[in-house]
Amino acid sequence: NHSSTEIDATSGDIITVTIGATVPTGFEHTAAEEIKEKIGVDARISKDRGRVFFPITTDKLFQVHLLKSVDNLFVVVEEYHHYQFKESKDETLMELQQLASKLPWTNALEVWKLNGTLKKKKGHRRGGNVAKSKPNCETGDVTVADTEQQELPQAVSAAEGQTGAEDTHGGETCTQDSDEAAPGAKLIKFRVTCNRAGDKHSFSSNEAARDFGGAVQEFFQWKADMTKFDIEVLLNIHNEEVVIGIALTEESLHRRNISHFGPTTLRSTLCYGMLRLCKPQASDIILDPMCGTGAIPLEGAIEFNSSYYVAGDNNDMAVNRTVNNICHIQKRRADKGSVSGLPIDTVQWDLCNLPIRTSSVDIIITDMPFGKRMGSRKKNWDLYPSCLREMARVCRPGSGKAVLLTQDKKCFSKAISRMGGLWRKQHTVWVNVGGLHAGVYLLKRTGDVFGQTPEDVYESRGTVNTQENEKDDKELS
C-alpha cells in the first residue's frame, strides 16, 4: 500500500535522496545503529554534532518517521563539505543569493510533497512562540500555527539537538518575512531558518537567512511567512560545511509519548538512547527510581516491551504525571484498536529506602537531579552516595547494570568512588540537555554481595579513584 502511494506521488518514479536527521548530541552512533537495523542503510555522522545523514528511496520514506532516536527530519537539497566563504561579508551574502537559483530543488520538493501525503493529520501546537535561545545550548522548538492547507506538512526548525556546549555561535534561528506575494490560488508560504556554528564567518545567521530567503522567494515566487508557512527551508552552516534542506517534521519526534510535562522532562529520543545503551533483554526487571514524568520507563515499555518496568518517585505530583502519561498512551493505543496494556507500574516511595527485594532488579535507568533546575548541589553530596548504595542493594550482583544521567559530574565521581567496589564505570556518553553538558554513565554491578563490603572507603583512596574516573571521562569524551 505504501509503495503505490509513493510511486503515484512522484509521477511513477522512485527516487533516491539524502535524509538528514537531528539527534541528541552524543547519541549519533546509536541513531546510526537504529537506521542500519530498521532501514538497512549506512548513516554518515556529521562533523556538526547531533546530525546524521543517510540515503533512502522514496518507497521507504514512511519508515523514516518510525525511527525512535531522531528529533527532526529534513530532505537534503545540496551539501557542501568544504564551502569556501568569501572574506568580505557583502561578497559572501551575494554568493548565497546567487546560490538559491542554482540548487537542485526538484527531488527535494517531490519528497516534501510525498511527505505531506504520508503524514496523518495531527493536532498541532498553536501559537508562534519561539523558545528563547541561550548561549552554548540547543535551539528550542519553534512552534507554528496551522497552515491554511492542512494536507501540506507543517514544518518546524530542524535545529533542535545539534549545538553542543562548544558551539558558541550556533543555534541562531531567524526568518525571512515579506508581504509581497505572487498571484495564484494555491500560494505556497515559506520561511528560511539558518543555524550557524563557527567563529570564522563574516556574517550572522540573521543576515544569511534574510539574503538567502529573499533569493528563494524571488526564484520560486513563494510568499514569506514566519509563522503560517507550508515549507521551511533550512540553511545549516557549521564552519565550512553547508547543508541546504527542506524540513519534513512539523514537530520534533521526541514529543511522542508525553502529554503531562514536568519541570525537567527528558526527551523521548534521549530516553531511547539511554535504553539502547543498557540493551534490555526479555523478562528484565527495569527500575527508574526517580521517574519524574515517566519518560524513560514509558519509552522502554513501548519500544522494549518484553521487559517489565517499575517507575517510582518521592514526589506525589511526579507520580501523578507519570500515571497520567501512561493512561494517555494506553487510551491512544486502545483508540487505534491495538492492545492497550503496558508492562509498567508506578509507585511513590523513598528513594533511599526502596520497597524492593535485595538483588532483584536487572537494570536501573534514571535521570538524577542535576542540582540546578531540581534539587541543589549541596543536597547531591548526601543524595548521590545514598541512592547509589540503595541502587546497588536492589541490583543483581555480577549481571546488573545502571544507566544514570547527571550534570553534576564531580559529585557523581566522588559518590562512585565511595561505593566500596559495588559499581564499576564502563562507559560515558556526553550529551547536551537543555544547554547543560551532562554525562550518561553506564555502570556495571560488581559481583560483591551487598552488606559484605565496606560501604565507605578511606578518603585518600576516594581521591585517587576520583582522579582515575575523571581521566577515564576525558579519554571517553
Secondary structure, DSSP 4 states (H G I P E B T S, - for coil): -HHHHHHHHTTT---EEEEEEE--TT-HHHHHHHHHHHT--PPEEPSSTTEEEEEEEGGGHHHHTT-SS-SEEEEEEEEETT----SSHHHHHHHHHHHHTTS--HHHHHHHHHHHHHSPP-PPPPS--BPPP-TTS---PBP-PPPS-TTSPP---TTTT---TT-TT---------S-----SSPPEEEEEEEEE-S--SS-HHHHHHHHHHHHHHHHTPEE-SSS-SEEEEEEEETTEEEEEEE--SS-GGGSS-SS--TTPPPHHHHHHHHHHH---TT-EEEETT-TTTHHHHHHHHHSTTSEEEEEES-HHHHHHHHHHHHHHHHHHHHTTS----SEEEEE--TTS-SS-TT-BSEEEEE---SSSSS-HHHHHHHHHHHHHHHHHHBPTTT-EEEEEES-HHHHHHHHHTSTTSEEEEEEEEEEETTEEEEEEEEEE-SPPTTSS-SS--HHHHHHHHHHHHHHHHHH-
